[in-house]
Each structure stands twice: as structure tokens, then as C-alpha cells.
Amino acid sequence: MALLADYHTHSKYSRNGHGKGTVEENVRVAYEKGLRQIAITDHGFNQKAYGIRRCDIPNLKRDIADAMERYPIDVLLGIEANIISSKGDIDINDEDYKDLDILLCGFHRFVTASTRRERINFINKNIFCELMHHTTKKQIERNTNAYINAMRKYDIDIITHLNHGCKVDVEKVARVAKETNTLIELNGKRLGMSDNEILTCYRMGCKFVLSSDAHRPNRVGDCHLGLEAILRLRIPESAVVNYNDIPNLKKSKRKKRS
């Protein structure tokens, strides 16, 4: 097996030191590790502490173009968007989406919710549940609906670190991920799902993507946690879209290098 792409990496555009490297540094490491494609996917706009700012998108586009001039590797512009309501709203609008080659989405703390009510019932309650190490059935249902609605409302390519900080009914989410051709990430920093839940996704017909979630350039391409799970659970290589292949993404506008 050979990793050919890493679709979840952060740069200095994830503000306040959350991302440590430049776009070029991430791209250089990806090239040196033999990857054919990398995505720069900084945190979404509603992440108050370290989300990318809309005014930085033109600069990010320029940095990506510059990096592609220096290295023979395809570089995608993406966002790791935030789910900001139990109705599945995310912090991306139509104008934002026109600039994106790839769209990742997941739950994160400390984001601006769509309404005050959603801040209390969706964001804050999940933080509380995580601190208490217990999520109620009602909250799991609310979270599950948020993911399902998000996948049906937006052209999301990848759901990131599923079940981390926001517990869901994995079988129900997996069913809609299969229906909408949404990839399930096996994250290089954390696996929120149990082995049984990963197997449930596979049995439901989902496809996986291995990602580093790198916040430092030297972590780009480091997907060992996900790879170990794939090998441990004897999931076929054909279920992993970025090993030995490059997937067709929903909104890739950029012509791939020959």
C-alpha cells in the first residue's frame, strides 16, 4: 500500500499559532514523502480562536499557486468547516464554496453557532457531555441529525474525526455517508470511533480516507493511526480511497498534473 494523498493539513492560516507551517513547507514535506496530492484545509470561519479569515483566502490561493510552481504535486484549497447547528448548518456559504477544491467538515469546540439557542443546545451541551464522559440519547440523536442534514445540504467531501467531541449514531451517519458519497476520515491524530464503529462504516459500504490532520509540516502524511486500524480490522485496501489511488472529489476544479 502507498499513501498518495493527504487531504487534511493545516497551515499558518489557522490563526494564533494553531497551524505552525507555511503552505510551501507543507507542500515540500508532502512532495518529499512521495505524495501526489495534498490539500490545505485550515479551520472554518466560525472558529473564533484559530479559524481562517475570509480576507486571507486570496493570499492562500496565491501561496498554493506559488507552491505548485516549485513542486510537481497537486495542491488543493480546502476548508475544514464547522457544523454550527443541530440542523446541519456549516460556516460556508455559496460564495466561499466557489473558491474551494475540497470541503471537509466536522464538529469543533468554541465556534460561533448559528443562533444562541444552538450555541446552548448543540455546541455547549456537547462540550459538557465530553467533560462528563457521557452523552445522553437525546444529544446523540441531535448530533446524528446534524451530521445527516449537513451531508444532505452541502457537497461535503470528507467528514473529519467522526465521534470525537460529538457522539453520533454511527450506523445512521454511515448510511447517509454512503448515500451522499461522503468519505469517512480515519484521523492521524485521533480515532473517535471504536473498532466496531469503523467496521460498521465499512459494512454499510462507506469509503475511508486516511488523513494526517497535520498542524506542523513534519506531520504531513503521518496517517499511522488510521492505517493501523485498517490493517488490524482487515479492511480491504479498496475501501481506502487515497491508498494506491486518487479519488474523484465532488468539487475539484483544479486540473490535475499529468
N, C-alpha and C positions, 0 to 999 in steps of 0.2 A: 504494500500500500504506500502511496505517496501523496502527501498533502499538496494540493495545487493552488489553494486559495485560502485567505483569511479575511472574513467579511466583518469582523468586529474588532476594530482598533481605535484607540483614542489618541488625540494629539493635543498640543497646547491650546487648541481652540476650545477644549473642555477646560473652562477657566479656573483661575485661582489655584493653579498647580495640580489640578486633578489629573490632567494629562501632562506628561513630562517631556515628550519629544516633539520635534517638528515633523511636518508631513514628510519631508525628504528623509529624515532619519528612519521613520517607519518604513518607507518605501525601500530604502537601501537594505535594511535588515531582511525584508521580505525577498528582495532580489537575491541577496547572498544565501538565503536558505532555499532557493530554488523554486519559490512560488511564482505562478504565472499571473496571479491577480490578487489585489488587496483592496479593501475598502477602508476609507477613513470615515468613521461613524461616531462623531462626537455627540455628547448628550444633548437632548432636545431643549427647545427654547424655554419651556416652563420649569426647568430645573434651576431653582433660584441661585444656588451656590456656584455651580460649575457648568451650566448649560451654555452651548454656543449662542452667540447673539446673531440675529438676522443680518445685522450690518457687517458681520465677518464672513458671510457666505462668499461674496466676491473675492475676498482675499484667499479663502480656502480654495476656490476654483483656480485662482492663479497659481497657488502653491502646487496643486495637483498637476496642472499643465506643465509647470517647470520641472517637477519630478519625473514626469513621463518623457520629457526631453532628455533627461540624464540617464534613465534606466529603462531597459527593454521589458517593462512589466506594465500590465493594465492596471490603472488606479481608478477606483470608483469613488464618487462623492456620495456619502450617505449620512443618515442621522439615526441615532438610537432614540426614537421618540418615546414619550411618556404617556401611559394611559392616565387620563386625568378625570375620569368619571366612571361610575358603575354602568353607564350607558355605552361605554366603549369609545368615548371621545378621546382623541390624542392631540398633542400640541403641534400639529402640522395642518396647514391649510392648502388650498389648491395652488396658490402662487408658490409656496415653498416646494411643493411636490415637483414642479416643473424643473427645478434645479437638481433633483436627486436621481442618481443611478440605482440606488438601492435604499430600501426602507426597513429598518429594524424597529422593534417595539417591545417594551416591557414595562414592568412596574418599578418605580423608584421612590424613595423617600423624598420628602422636602420639596415637592413640586407644587406649583400653583394649580389647584384644581379648577374645574370648570365653574363651580359655584361654591359658596360657603357650605352648603349642605353636603356636597360631595367631598369637600375637604374633611368634614367631620366623619361622615359615614363610610367613605371609601379610603382616603389616604390615612387619616389618623387612626381609624379602627384597625387597619392592617398593621400599622406600626405598633399599636397596643397589643394586638394578637401575637406579633412576633416576639415582643418583650415578655409576654406571659407564656410563650411556648404552647399556645392553644388557640385554635381558630374555630369559632362556632360554625354550625351547619349553615346558619343564615348568612354569615360572612363568606363562607366558601361558595354558596350559591350566588351571592352578589359579585364576587370576584370572577367566577366562571362566566357569568353573563357579560361581564366587562370584556373579557378576552374574546368571547364568541362574537359580540357585537363589533368589536374593533376589527376583527378579521373579515367580517362581512361588509363593513362600511369603508374600509381602506385597502389599498393594494399593498399589504404588508408582505415583505419577502420572508422575514425571519422573526419568530418570537424568541426573545432572549431570556436566558436563565429562568425558565418556567418553574413556578412553585417556590421561587426564592423571594421571601418577603410578602408574598401574596398567594395564599394557598387556594388551589382550584380543584375541581373535579377533573382530573387529567383525562379520563376517558371521554368526557363530553368535549373538552377542548381539542383533544386529538381528532375526534370525529369531524369537527369543523375545520381543523387544520388540513385534514385530508381533502375535505370538500372544496376548500378555497386554495389549495396548492400552496399552503404556507409551511415553510420549513421550521422544524423544531431544533433549536440550538442546544448542543451539549457544550457547556461553557468551560473554558480552560481554567477559570479561577474557582468556580463553584458549581456543584450539581445540586439543584434544588429538588430534583426528582429522585425517588428511590429506584432501585433496580427494577422492581415490579412495575413502577410507573413508566420507566423507559421502555420496558418490554410491552406495556400496554400501547404506547405510541406506535411501536413497530407493528404490533399485531393489528392495529387499526389502519395500517397502510401509510403512516406518515413517513416522510423523508427527514433525515437528520442532516445538520450541518455542524461541523466541528469548528469552533472559534476560540481565539485566544482571550478576547476581552482585554487586550494589552493596553495598559496605561503608561508603559515605558517601552521604548523601542526594542530593547533586548527580549521582551516577552512576545513580540510579534511571531506568529507561527507556533507558539507553545500551546498545544492543544492536548496535552497528555492525559488530562482527567477524562475528557470525552473519549479519547482513543482507548484508554484502559477499560472504560465501561463497554464500549463496542466489542472489544476482544473478550472481556470477562463474560458478557452475556451472549456471545456467539451470534451477534447480529451481522448479517451478510454485508460485505463491502458495498453492494449495490444499493443499500439503504442510506449511504452516506454520500451526499451529492458532491462534496469537494475533495474526495479522495479518488485519484485516478481520472478525474473528470472536472469540467467546469459547468455549472448549472446554467440554465436559461432563467434569468431573473425577470420579474414582472415589468420592470420599468427601466431596464438598461437602455440608455440612449447612445452610449458611447460605443463606437465601432472597436471591436477587439483587434489587437495586433495579429497579423498573420504569422 
